[in-house]
Amino acid sequence: MSAATVDAGTVAPARRRGILRRVKRWPMTVKVGAGIFGVLALAAILAPLIAPYGPNEIDPFSLLASPSGQHLFGTDDTGRDVFSRTLYALRLDILLALLVTYVPLPFAVIVGALAGYFGGWADTIVSRLADVFIAFPFIVLVIAVVAIVGPGVEGFLIGVPLAAWALYARLARAEMLVVREQPYMLATTALGYSKWRAIFKHGLPNVARPCFVYSTIDLIGNLILLAGLSYLGFGVQPPTAELGGIIADGQGYLLTAWWIATLPGLVLVLFGVGVGLIGEGISDRGLERGGR
């Protein structure tokens, strides 16, 4: 047996043990939140395999049927299985919320960090531009974009990143103003490192952490915004399954068929709780490191 084979056989288990040790050190809130998010995300991804019916499959003999073994979440007024529609809706909602939250995040963090590090005219332009978008009402801007492009997913995908980047840029700029005065950042100049190496290798990881924590809150808000737009008729259009649309369809049956709106609403709340716990745990972990 060669030395290379022995090394490969010992490095892999050691690496796995290192990953497990890191996972064990995470706060319990992160583990619980990640578990909730993971179960919901896995159920959404496997919706075609888990869902007992198609999202728009109609059973004319089971109109407004209450939850049972045949229909876990009951059926709606047209005989569609609410559990199946909830899984497909969760699949779509998570994908759209992740896109509008994390697509503009890297761009905004880099722009804000550069503005905070260099200052001057670059800082002035980025700060004033961010102020304009922050001052403009967020929901009004999204609805205005929806009014231009028409109801549907396109307005949500354009309007949310157009407004959301400003908050991340502002937060990254504020963090960089503090980070650039830290001893380790000042040491990069003394060691002859380039400014770009100091920013991207030493400054940006510390700037990005609070932005990522905030993004977990933003993810929940974007998911609720998508559901709200669909509830108002501006978001995902029927018959496509979407949580806000399902809740809106069940509004008129709250007293007679409560499960249509209530059970998908509880799934939406559970998703928010899971993501919120992840953000809280990461924030606590960062505070513990900062206090050492």
Secondary structure, 3 states (H helix, E strand, C coil): CCHHHHHHHHHHHHHHHHHHHHHHHCCHHHHHHHHHHHHHHHHHHCHHHHCCCCCCCECCCCCCCCCCCCCCCCECCCCEEHHHHHHHHHHHHHHHHHHHHHCHHHHHHHHHHHHHHHCHHHHHHHHHHHHHHHHCCHHHHHHHHHHHHCCCHHHHHHHHHHHHHHHHHHHHHHHHHHHCCCHHHHHHHHCCCCHHHHHHHHHHHHHHHHHHHHHHHHHHHHHHHHHHHHHHCCCCCCCCCCHHHHHHHHHHHCCCCCHHHHHHHHHHHHHHHHHHHHHHHHHHHHHHHHHC
